[in-house]
């Protein structure tokens, strides 16, 4: 039997934790029920750089991303060690590529000259963007949530949304189940896009690299986080496997070393795999279930979960608090 809270958040990745913080800091009693603890979620496998990547675009995306950017800057300025502003490049295997996805975070975006573009690429840009060390950031979010009075994560798996509502007993649920929403809601429009990364000891690299080819799966990147650097990557549509593939890891290591020879032979620290929850559009809305429970959905962020996290969490929390107000009337 679970303790009853005003709101139960389903999911303990970056979206679930950030939404839970917004609710708890607003004074609601909050529980988190999740099949995976924060450091087991897809979020831990993110690079992560602020950029609205691989997400269904509509008029809400830019405001959500901009609000998140402002919050990440605030946290970085406040000394949260998981976040730092870094300079880097985004390059393309096609000529004349447009400004990078992180363009709105730089005041000094500049096109690369021919001698600055790595072999195999034809165009690119230099700029700056926040980098987020996800394991450290998830720990920060969870600890902040607990300090705000939230209950520790209850690790439990529900087969469907109706069972979760019955077990939680809260008048409001917030559904932050990511790719799990495919079968849990169910929402067949959610497609997993598998991402695999290799974490290695950083040989002294301070700039990030993001390279794209004409095919969706042709991506190479590395994001430095102090003494570690995250190398990637993959975009495998419809692949549900969370097991690291040794052959893919070797390809990632070779591709990154081709761009930055200092990475050749770097000590491998970890292999991570996550499933980006791609959807035609982010689902952020509330609905009333037959038993009277209000469910606020906050999922379908694709490869932009971190990038949209605070903007979406604020709006999801507002919907949940509105629903709580209706219950108390």
N, C-alpha and C positions, 0 to 999 in steps of 0.2 A: 504494500500500500504506500503510495506516494503522498508526501505532505502537499497540501493544496496551497497554491500561490495565485496571486491576481493574474499573472501571465506565465505561461510555460513556453519557452523558446525551444523549438525542435532543431537541433543541429548546433555543433560547437566549433565550426570553422570560423573564418574571419567575419562572415555576415552574421552568424548567430551570436558570437561574442560581442560584436559591436552593437547590435540591436539590443542585447541584454544589458549592456552598459547604459545605453540611452534610457531604457526603461527604469533600471534600478536607480540611476542618478536623478530621475524625475520623481522618485518616491514610491514606485510600484514594488510590490513583492514579486520576485522573479525566480523561477526555477529554469534550469536547462536540462532537457532530456536529449540524449544523443547516443547513437550507436557507436560513435568513435569519440575518444577524448581529443582535446584540441591538437595535440602533437601527433595524432594519428590521421588527421583529416587531410583532404586534398590541399587545403590551404598551406600546409607545411611544405609542399613541393613547389610552391611558386617561387619565382626568381628573386625578388619581385621588383618590378619597376612601375611607377605610376604611368599608365598609358591605357586608353580605352580600347584594348585589343580583343578581337574575336568576340564581339558582342553585337546583338541586334540593335541597330541604331534607330532612335526616334528622338523626339524633342526633349525627352527627360534626361538623356544620357549626359549631355554637356553640363547641365546644372548639378547633377549628382556628382559628376567627376570633379567639377570645380569646387564644390563644397568639401569633398574629400581631400582635394589638394590643399585647400586652406587649412584643414585640420591636421594633415600630415606635416605641413610647414610649422604649425604651432607646436606640435609634439616634438619635432626635431629641434626647434628653437628652445624648447623647455628641457632638452637634454635626454629625451627618451633614446637610449643607445641603439635601438633597433633601426632607427631611421637616420639617413644622412643624404644630403644633396650631393650628387655625383655628376661629373661631366662624362660624356661618351658620344658614340656615333651610332647612327642607324644607316645601313647601306642596303642597296638593292642590286640584284643581278640584271635589272632592266635600266635603260638610260632614262634620265629625266624624271626620276622619282620625286613625288611631292614631299612636302614637309613631314617629319616623323610624327608618330602618334603622341609623343611627349611634347609637341611643339608649344602648347599653351603654358608650359612651365619654364620657358626660357625667354630671357630678354635679349639674348645674343645668339640666336639661331643663325647658323651660317652653312652654306653649301660647301662641301669638301672639294678641294682641288684634285686634279688627276693623280698627283703624287701622294695624296692622303688616303686614297681608296685601296683597300686590300685587293690582292689578286683574285680574280673571279667575280668581282663586283664592278658595276659600271657607274653608279651614282650614289650620293649619300649626303648626310647632314651631320653637323656637330651641334650639341646642345647640352642642357642639364635637366635632370629629373630626380625626384626622390627615389632612393633605393631602400627597400625594406627587407631586413633579415627576418624571414618569417618565423622560424622557431622562437627567436627572442621576442618578436612582436606578439605572437600568440600568447606567450607567457605573460607579457606586459598586459595584454587585454584581459586575460583571465584573472590576474591579480587585481586589476582595477575593478573588474566586475565584483569580485569578492569583497573588496574594500567598500564598495557601494551598498553592501548588504545582500548581494545575491547568494543563492544557495549553491553549494558545490555541484558540479555536473553529475547528474544521475545517468550512468552508462546503461542504457536500455535500448533495445531494438523493437520497433513496432512494425508489423506487416503492412499497416495501412493507416491513413489519417484518422479514420473513425475509431480505431483501437487506441490511438494516441490520445484522442480527446476523452475517451472514456476513462483511461488510466490516469491521465493528468488531473482531471477534475477542475481545471481552471476555466473561468468564463471566457478567457481569451487565449488562443494559441498563436504563436508566430512561427510560420513554416520556413525554416532556413535550411532545407535538406539538400540543396545543391542538385547534383546529378541523381541523387536518390529519389527526387520528386518524380522521376520517370515512372516508377512502379508504385511509389508510396501514395501519391495523390489520388489516382494515377494521372500523369501528364505525358502522353507519348510524344509531345513536341520537344521534350528535353532530350538532347543527344549528347552522350559523353564524347569529349575530345581528349584523348589520352595524351598526357605530357610526362616525359621521363627526363630527369636531370641527374647529373653527377656532381657531387660536392667534393672539391679537392682543396688541399692546402694552397693558399694564395702565395705565389712566388714574388709578390710585390706589385701586382697590377692594381691601379687605382681607378681606371676608366672602364666604363661598361661598353659592351659591343652588342649590337642587334642587327643580324643580317637576314634578308629575305630573298627568296627566289620566286619564280613565276608560279610554282606549284605550292599549294597550301601547306604541304609537309616539308617544304624546303626552308627550314629556319635554323639558324645557328646563333647562339648568344652566350655571353658570360657576364655575370653581375658580381662585382667584388663586394664582400662584406667583411672588412678587416682582414683577419687571418684566414678566412675562408672565401672561396669563390664558387658560385653556382654555374655550371655549364649545361647548356641545352642545345637543341631540344627536339621535341616531336610534336606533331599535331595529327593524331590518328583518330579520324572520325568513326564513331560507332564501336570503338575498342574499349571493352569494359575491364580489361586486365589491369590489376594493380601490382602485378609482379614485375620487377625490373628485368629487362631483357639484356643479357650480357653482350650480345652482338650490337644492340642499339647503343649501349654504353660505350663500346669501343668506337663506334662511328662518331658519337658525340665528342669523345676525347680527341680523335684524329682531326675532326673538322675544326674544333676550337684551337688546337695546336697549329693548324695550318694558318689560321688568322694571327695567332699570337704564339710564336715559338717558345716563349718562356713557360707555356703550359705543358709542353712535352715532358712526360715523365713525372708530372706533379703527383703527389701522394693522394690517393683516393680515400676520402673520409666517409662517404655515404652515397647510396643510391636511393632516389626517391621517385615515386610515381603518383600522379594525381589525375583526376578526371574533371576537366573543365565542363561545367554544366551549360552547354550551348542551347539557346532557345531563340525562336524568331524575334522575340522581344522579352526583356526582363519582365517577370511577373511580380508586380507590387500592387496589391489590392486586397481588400477584405471581402469575406463572404460569410454568410450565416449558415451553419450546418443544421440539419434537421433536428438535432437535439438542443438547439439554441446556442451552442458554442460559436463564438466569432473566431474565424481563422484569418489572420493576416499573412498573406503569401509574400515572401521575399526571396526569390530564387531565379535562376536562369541568367546569371551574370557572365557566362562564358569565361573568357580569359581576363575579365576585368573585375573580378571579385574584390580585390584590394582597392582598385582604382575607384570603385563606386561605393565602397563599404560604408563610409560615414554618411554620405548623402542618402543612400537607400535606408540605412538604419534609422536615421532621423525621421524619415517619412513613414517607415513601418512602425516605429514607436509611437508617432503621432496618431496613426490609425488605431493602434492598440489602446492607447490612452483614451481616445474618443469613445471606443467601444466600452471600456471600463466605466466611463462617465455615464454612458447610457444604461449600464447595468445598475448603477447606484441611484439613478433617478427614481 
